[in-house]
Amino acid sequence: MSRPRSQAEYLARLVPPSVAGLNRRSLLAGAAGAGALLGTGLLAGCGSDSDSGAGSKTVSVGSNASDPTPKDVLAKLASGFQSKSGVTVNINTVDHNTFQENINNYLQGKPDDVFTWFAGYRMRFFAAKGLAGDVSDVWGKLSGFSDAFKKASTGDDGKQYFVPASYYPWAVFYRKSVWQQRGYQVPKTLDEFNRLGAQMKKDGLNPIAFADKDGWPAMGTFDILNLRINGYQFHVDLMAGKEAWTSDKVKKVFDTWAGLLPLHQPDALGRTWQEAAQSLQQKKSGMYLLGLFVAQQFNENEQDDIDFFTFPEIDSTIGAKALDAPIDGYMMARKPKSEANAKKLLEYIGGVDAANVMVKGDPGTLVANSGGDTSGYTALKKKAAELVGSATEIAQFLDRDTRPDFASTVMIPALQQFIKDPKDISGLLTSIENQKKSIFTS
């Protein structure tokens, strides 16, 4: 599991194929030359036509797992599958930026047999466009997945197009040693959270590590504030274009956020999430609202020093049980060169053996298959699994719960503008609402 490493890659992760009128500088000026990138073979499927046929002993995987930890996990999964099946896995690893930036062209060209992707709206979008293969028969052979995971893997037509591998909750992370030294206590309300942040500032810490150079992290802050202030149903309805961004409810979210901004690490638009995480790791920041993958930025001997709490309650009638917990996994191309091997691989990835590989390999993820041996989970991962298990509602993250073009072309610049200058909230929300109407009615 890994989040994108740059704004360009994040943008590209979102934008769906064949969206009429999509601009975003003509999709980053043609995705900064998407055709050129494809022409160089950087994101062309690594399988060849000669791999096809019933007797094929290869299968290709298009992977965005370019960060060291998830890349190593996928390599181990490939090795385990090869040992079990005799089928060679050719992994076409491309950095997140290039993979996400060119996913549309990639899927419409000659993609790999299997590719890494995400549950939720974006999975359903590609399935609805006919750019993904039906893997319902694979699901018929899988066990260990809850109904929620199956639902998250199901397209609008009721068929499955996705095999979950891992998931991770968003929460407020901190270093136990720093909090013990300072005598900090976990806040239960927004007032307590603000008082804690003010004390951290007096103690010379950045109260809240923060970064939004990548374009997506600030969405997590918006999500949690909206979930806490307005509740889950309003949040998902807003994401679906059914509620007005100009409503007093949304304005309250941004007003609350504006009050918290002085506690955030300054100059966020010039900082990556890794750099913000490192400020927490280096004990320069007191807290960080991010996904469990923040653990990837800590040394092995520091893993036991990481802890978290769910963002505190704001409205007692709504509580603090809803959270973001995105699901990562794999999909099959619409016309894989080796469909039989692609489905064999997906069946393996969805099985217990693969879950055990992921448990051991990545401290920043939780395995989706409940049959995995989680006895080796760190205390952090056990607590994260318990958090997700106790949640009353689970969102997939803003970019996965709404239209990809709305998330990329509207929400990224809007949130970055807010972070840069939070004074004109009404004007900002009017702009978002006008663009939303245009996009959701197209």
Buried (B, 14 or more C-beta within 10 A) or exposed (E): BBBBBBBBBBBBBBBBBEBEEBEBEEBBEBBBBBEEBBEEEBBBBBBEEEBBEEEBEBBBBBBBBBBEBBBEBBBBBBEBBBEEBEBBBBBBBBBBBBBBBBBBBBBBEBBBBBBBBBBBBBBBBBBBBEBBBBBBEBBEEBEBBEEBBBEBBBBEEEBBBBBBBBBBBBBBBBBEEBBEEBEBEBBEEBEBBBEBBEBBBEEEBBBBBBBBBBBBBBBBBBBBBBBBBBBBEBBBEBBEBEBBBBBEBBBBBBBBBBEBBEBBBEEBBEBBBBBBBBBBBEEBBBBBBBBBBBBBBBEEEEBEBBBBBBBBBBEEEBEBBBBBBBBBBBBBBBEBBBBBBBBBBBBBBBBBBBBBBBBEBBBBBBBBBBBBEBEEBEEBBEBBBEBBEEBEEBBBBBBBBBBBBBBBBBBBBBBBBBBEEBEEBEEBBEBBBEBBEEBBEE
